[in-house]
Amino acid sequence: MVAALSESLLIDAKRAAFLADAKDVLDAEVSDKGGASGLAVKGGYAAVKKISPSIVPDALESLAPKLVAQLDPFWQEYTASGEGRFADLLVAKSDAVAEALLSVTDARAESSTRPALQKVYSSMRSSAKKNVIEALPRLGDLVQKHAV
């Protein structure tokens, strides 16, 4: 059996680089959004960062273990197959992957003591699944880069 994904990504030697690249992936995904919904995503992201400039890196740091745990079953499946790119498997199972990842952020938003953050998340949640699915190729490449 392949080691848990957290043992590859979140060990002290790799954690900082993985999280820095994760922030870059998030920034790139937000930057690439277009149209009216893209403006809403960009506006929400900017609003969250305005609340606290360190909120995105801090959120990634605290959410990473739970997000990586949600990705682990997919990683195990990918490594067992030994084929293609991890991103391809994530895209093929996009609905399940998106729901797994959003379960983490839903729980976090629900337990937040910051009404402003809850409001921003709530306003963006209806389009979140689509946005997560669109991010899966970059996410898969990020995980594969740091896990091997």
MODA-V478141 format. One record per residue. RES is the residue in one letter. OMEGA is omega in whole degrees, 0 to 359 (999 if undefined). BURIAL is + if it has 24 or more other C-alpha atoms within 12 Angstrom, else -. D_LAST is the distance of its C-alpha to the last C-alpha in Angstrom with 1 decimal. Layout:
((RES | OMEGA | BURIAL | D_LAST) (RES | OMEGA | BURIAL | D_LAST))
This chain:
((M | 179 | - | 14.9) (V | 178 | - | 11.2) (A | 177 | - | 11.0) (A | 181 | - | 12.1) (L | 179 | + | 10.0) (S | 178 | + | 12.1) (E | 178 | - | 11.1) (S | 188 | + | 7.6) (L | 191 | + | 9.1) (L | 175 | + | 12.7) (I | 185 | - | 13.0) (D | 184 | - | 15.3) (A | 184 | - | 13.2) (K | 190 | - | 10.9) (R | 184 | + | 13.5) (A | 180 | - | 15.8) (A | 178 | - | 13.5) (F | 182 | + | 11.9) (L | 177 | + | 15.6) (A | 178 | - | 17.0) (D | 177 | + | 14.9) (A | 177 | + | 15.8) (K | 178 | + | 19.4) (D | 177 | - | 19.3) (V | 179 | + | 18.2) (L | 179 | + | 21.0) (D | 180 | - | 23.4) (A | 179 | - | 22.7) (E | 179 | + | 23.2) (V | 181 | + | 26.5) (S | 182 | - | 27.6) (D | 182 | - | 27.2) (K | 180 | + | 29.5) (G | 177 | - | 32.9) (G | 182 | - | 36.2) (A | 180 | - | 38.0) (S | 177 | - | 35.1) (G | 177 | - | 32.9) (L | 179 | - | 35.6) (A | 179 | + | 35.5) (V | 180 | + | 31.8) (K | 179 | + | 32.1) (G | 178 | - | 35.2) (G | 179 | + | 33.6) (Y | 178 | + | 30.6) (A | 180 | - | 33.0) (A | 179 | + | 35.2) (V | 180 | + | 32.5) (K | 178 | - | 31.5) (K | 177 | - | 35.2) (I | 178 | - | 35.7) (S | 182 | - | 33.3) (P | 181 | - | 31.3) (S | 187 | - | 28.6) (I | 181 | - | 28.5) (V | 177 | + | 25.4) (P | 179 | + | 23.1) (D | 179 | - | 24.8) (A | 177 | + | 24.4) (L | 179 | + | 20.6) (E | 184 | + | 20.5) (S | 181 | - | 22.6) (L | 185 | + | 21.3) (A | 181 | + | 17.6) (P | 181 | + | 17.7) (K | 178 | + | 19.8) (L | 179 | + | 18.0) (V | 178 | + | 14.6) (A | 178 | + | 16.7) (Q | 179 | + | 18.2) (L | 187 | + | 15.0) (D | 179 | + | 13.8) (P | 178 | + | 16.2) (F | 177 | + | 15.0) (W | 179 | + | 11.4) (Q | 178 | + | 12.9) (E | 180 | - | 15.0) (Y | 182 | + | 12.4) (T | 177 | - | 10.5) (A | 180 | - | 14.0) (S | 180 | - | 15.1) (G | 184 | - | 12.5) (E | 170 | - | 14.0) (G | 180 | - | 13.8) (R | 176 | + | 11.8) (F | 179 | + | 11.2) (A | 180 | + | 13.9) (D | 178 | + | 16.2) (L | 179 | + | 16.2) (L | 180 | + | 16.8) (V | 180 | + | 19.6) (A | 181 | - | 21.0) (K | 190 | + | 21.3) (S | 182 | + | 22.1) (D | 181 | - | 25.1) (A | 180 | - | 23.6) (V | 181 | + | 20.5) (A | 179 | + | 22.9) (E | 179 | + | 25.2) (A | 181 | + | 22.6) (L | 181 | + | 21.4) (L | 176 | + | 25.1) (S | 179 | + | 26.2) (V | 183 | + | 24.5) (T | 175 | + | 26.2) (D | 180 | + | 29.4) (A | 180 | - | 29.7) (R | 181 | + | 29.0) (A | 181 | + | 31.6) (E | 183 | - | 34.0) (S | 182 | - | 33.9) (S | 176 | - | 34.1) (T | 180 | - | 37.3) (R | 181 | - | 37.3) (P | 180 | - | 39.5) (A | 178 | - | 38.5) (L | 178 | + | 34.8) (Q | 181 | - | 35.8) (K | 180 | - | 38.1) (V | 180 | + | 35.5) (Y | 180 | + | 32.9) (S | 181 | - | 35.7) (S | 182 | - | 36.8) (M | 189 | + | 33.3) (R | 184 | + | 32.3) (S | 179 | - | 34.1) (S | 186 | - | 31.9) (A | 183 | + | 28.7) (K | 178 | + | 27.4) (K | 181 | + | 28.0) (N | 177 | + | 26.1) (V | 180 | + | 23.1) (I | 179 | + | 23.1) (E | 181 | + | 23.4) (A | 186 | + | 20.3) (L | 177 | + | 18.0) (P | 178 | + | 16.8) (R | 180 | + | 15.8) (L | 179 | + | 14.4) (G | 178 | + | 12.2) (D | 177 | + | 10.9) (L | 181 | + | 10.5) (V | 182 | + | 8.5) (Q | 179 | + | 6.2) (K | 186 | - | 6.2) (H | 184 | + | 5.7) (A | 182 | + | 3.8) (V | 999 | - | 0.0))
